[in-house]
Amino acid sequence: AAVLTAAPGNTMDLLLRSFSQAQALVPGGEEALRWLGLGYVGFALLFVLCSVLNAAGRPRHSIGLMALVLATQAGVGFFVVPTHGVVGQAVAGLIAMTLGAAAGFLLMKRWIGNVFPFATAARVLVAGGAIYCLSLAWHPDGKLLTLVRSVGCGVLYLVVIIILKEFGAADLAKFRKVLTGGRGR
């Protein structure tokens, strides 16, 4: 999300065959991606929360959260899309997904206690901030350099997360196990 929101035009240029043609078809698409990138953070959290609720035998809570997101996005979109177009819809998505994630965390807190790891959130925000700053400072032209920047941002994120001790030895062991298919080293 940090790479998308800091330099959405470069990301769109990397992903699309013709960025200039996409800009002509969807005016404001670059700015919309900036807001939608942030909204995806809320959506990712909401997705995990809904998966936990489904696995715990509470699918109605999960459906309720998604209904809240849909109603919020449609409601906010109704008011902002006529004047702000695709950017307004992206902002509506950001608001809806953030509200859905917040409601999901409140529901989980009520059900099983606090599940929001504040220390983890702080470390992720610091690492995301580093990526955001790098993406703002360096947004090269061209698909290859944009790809290099994106990979570099991913590596920097991992380095910062390790330095902040969010990703430790136990996490590395799990990661290795996944990569090797459970066969060890």
C-alpha positions as CSV (number, residue, x, y, z in Angstrom):
1,A,0.0,0.0,0.0
2,A,2.9,2.4,0.7
3,V,4.3,1.9,-2.8
4,L,0.9,2.4,-4.4
5,T,0.0,5.5,-2.4
6,A,3.3,7.3,-2.8
7,A,3.7,6.8,-6.5
8,P,0.5,5.5,-8.0
9,G,1.3,6.7,-11.5
10,N,4.5,4.7,-11.7
11,T,2.7,1.6,-10.4
12,M,0.0,2.0,-13.0
13,D,2.6,2.4,-15.7
14,L,4.2,-0.8,-14.6
15,L,0.9,-2.8,-14.5
16,L,-0.9,-1.4,-17.6
17,R,0.1,-1.8,-21.2
18,S,-0.5,1.9,-22.0
19,F,-0.7,4.2,-19.0
20,S,-1.5,7.3,-21.1
21,Q,-4.4,5.4,-22.7
22,A,-5.7,4.4,-19.2
23,Q,-5.4,8.0,-18.0
24,A,-7.6,9.0,-21.0
25,L,-10.2,6.3,-20.3
26,V,-10.3,6.8,-16.5
27,P,-9.4,10.4,-15.6
28,G,-8.3,10.6,-12.0
29,G,-7.3,6.9,-11.9
30,E,-3.9,7.7,-10.5
31,E,-5.3,9.8,-7.6
32,A,-8.0,7.1,-7.0
33,L,-5.3,4.4,-6.7
34,R,-3.6,6.6,-4.0
35,W,-6.8,6.4,-1.8
36,L,-7.7,2.8,-2.8
37,G,-4.2,1.7,-1.8
38,L,-4.8,2.8,1.7
39,G,-8.3,1.2,1.6
40,Y,-6.7,-2.1,0.8
41,V,-5.0,-2.1,4.2
42,G,-8.4,-1.9,5.9
43,F,-9.7,-4.6,3.5
44,A,-6.9,-7.0,4.2
45,L,-7.5,-6.6,8.0
46,L,-11.2,-7.1,7.4
47,F,-10.6,-10.2,5.3
48,V,-8.6,-11.8,8.0
49,L,-11.2,-10.9,10.7
50,C,-14.0,-12.3,8.5
51,S,-12.0,-15.5,7.9
52,V,-11.5,-16.0,11.7
53,L,-15.2,-15.4,12.3
54,N,-16.2,-17.9,9.6
55,A,-13.7,-20.5,11.0
56,A,-15.2,-19.9,14.5
57,G,-18.7,-20.7,13.3
58,R,-19.9,-17.1,13.2
59,P,-20.5,-16.5,9.5
60,R,-23.4,-14.2,10.2
61,H,-21.1,-11.8,11.9
62,S,-18.8,-11.9,8.9
63,I,-21.7,-11.3,6.5
64,G,-22.8,-8.4,8.7
65,L,-19.4,-6.8,8.5
66,M,-19.4,-7.1,4.7
67,A,-22.9,-5.7,4.5
68,L,-21.8,-2.7,6.6
69,V,-18.9,-2.2,4.2
70,L,-21.2,-2.4,1.2
71,A,-23.8,-0.1,2.6
72,T,-21.1,2.5,3.7
73,Q,-19.4,2.4,0.3
74,A,-22.7,2.7,-1.6
75,G,-23.9,5.5,0.8
76,V,-20.8,7.6,0.7
77,G,-20.4,6.9,-3.0
78,F,-23.9,8.2,-3.6
79,F,-22.9,11.6,-2.3
80,V,-19.3,11.9,-3.5
81,V,-19.2,10.2,-7.0
82,P,-21.3,12.8,-8.8
83,T,-18.9,15.6,-7.9
84,H,-15.6,13.6,-7.5
85,G,-16.0,10.7,-9.9
86,V,-13.6,7.7,-9.6
87,V,-11.6,9.5,-6.9
88,G,-14.7,9.9,-4.8
89,Q,-15.5,6.2,-5.1
90,A,-12.0,5.4,-4.0
91,V,-12.3,7.6,-1.0
92,A,-15.7,5.9,-0.3
93,G,-14.0,2.6,-0.5
94,L,-11.3,3.7,2.0
95,I,-13.9,4.9,4.4
96,A,-16.0,1.8,4.1
97,M,-13.1,-0.7,4.4
98,T,-11.6,1.2,7.4
99,L,-15.0,1.3,9.1
100,G,-15.5,-2.5,8.4
101,A,-12.1,-3.3,9.9
102,A,-12.7,-1.1,13.0
103,A,-16.1,-2.8,13.5
104,G,-14.5,-6.2,13.1
105,F,-11.9,-5.4,15.7
106,L,-14.6,-4.1,18.1
107,L,-16.7,-7.3,17.5
108,M,-13.7,-9.5,18.2
109,K,-12.8,-7.5,21.3
110,R,-16.4,-8.0,22.6
111,W,-16.3,-11.7,21.7
112,I,-12.8,-12.8,22.9
113,G,-11.0,-9.7,24.2
114,N,-8.6,-7.3,22.6
115,V,-7.1,-8.8,19.4
116,F,-5.5,-5.6,18.1
117,P,-1.8,-5.8,18.5
118,F,-0.9,-2.2,19.0
119,A,2.9,-2.8,19.1
120,T,2.7,-4.7,15.8
121,A,0.6,-2.0,14.2
122,A,3.2,0.6,15.3
123,R,6.1,-1.4,13.9
124,V,4.2,-2.0,10.6
125,L,3.4,1.7,10.4
126,V,7.1,2.7,10.9
127,A,8.1,0.2,8.2
128,G,5.4,1.4,5.9
129,G,6.4,5.0,6.5
130,A,10.0,4.1,5.4
131,I,8.6,2.6,2.2
132,Y,6.4,5.6,1.6
133,C,9.3,8.0,2.0
134,L,11.5,6.0,-0.3
135,S,8.7,5.8,-2.9
136,L,8.2,9.6,-2.7
137,A,11.9,10.3,-3.0
138,W,12.5,7.8,-5.9
139,H,9.9,7.3,-8.5
140,P,11.8,6.6,-11.7
141,D,10.4,6.6,-15.2
142,G,10.2,3.3,-17.1
143,K,8.8,-0.1,-16.3
144,L,12.1,-1.7,-15.4
145,L,13.3,0.9,-12.9
146,T,9.8,1.0,-11.4
147,L,9.9,-2.8,-10.9
148,V,13.4,-2.4,-9.3
149,R,12.0,0.3,-7.0
150,S,9.1,-1.9,-6.0
151,V,11.3,-4.9,-5.3
152,G,13.7,-2.6,-3.4
153,C,10.8,-1.2,-1.3
154,G,9.8,-4.8,-0.5
155,V,13.3,-5.7,0.7
156,L,13.6,-2.4,2.7
157,Y,10.3,-3.2,4.3
158,L,11.5,-6.7,5.4
159,V,14.8,-5.2,6.7
160,V,12.9,-2.6,8.8
161,I,10.5,-5.2,10.1
162,I,13.5,-7.4,11.1
163,I,15.4,-4.5,12.7
164,L,12.2,-3.6,14.7
165,K,12.0,-7.2,15.8
166,E,8.6,-7.8,14.4
167,F,9.9,-10.7,12.3
168,G,12.0,-12.9,14.5
169,A,13.7,-16.3,14.5
170,A,10.4,-18.2,15.1
171,D,8.8,-16.4,12.1
172,L,11.9,-17.2,10.0
173,A,11.6,-20.9,10.9
174,K,7.9,-20.9,9.9
175,F,8.8,-19.1,6.6
176,R,11.5,-21.7,5.8
177,K,9.0,-24.5,6.5
178,V,6.5,-23.0,4.1
179,L,9.2,-22.5,1.4
180,T,10.5,-26.1,1.7
181,G,7.0,-27.6,1.9
182,G,7.5,-28.7,5.6
183,R,10.6,-30.7,4.8
184,G,12.9,-28.6,7.0
185,R,16.1,-27.2,5.4
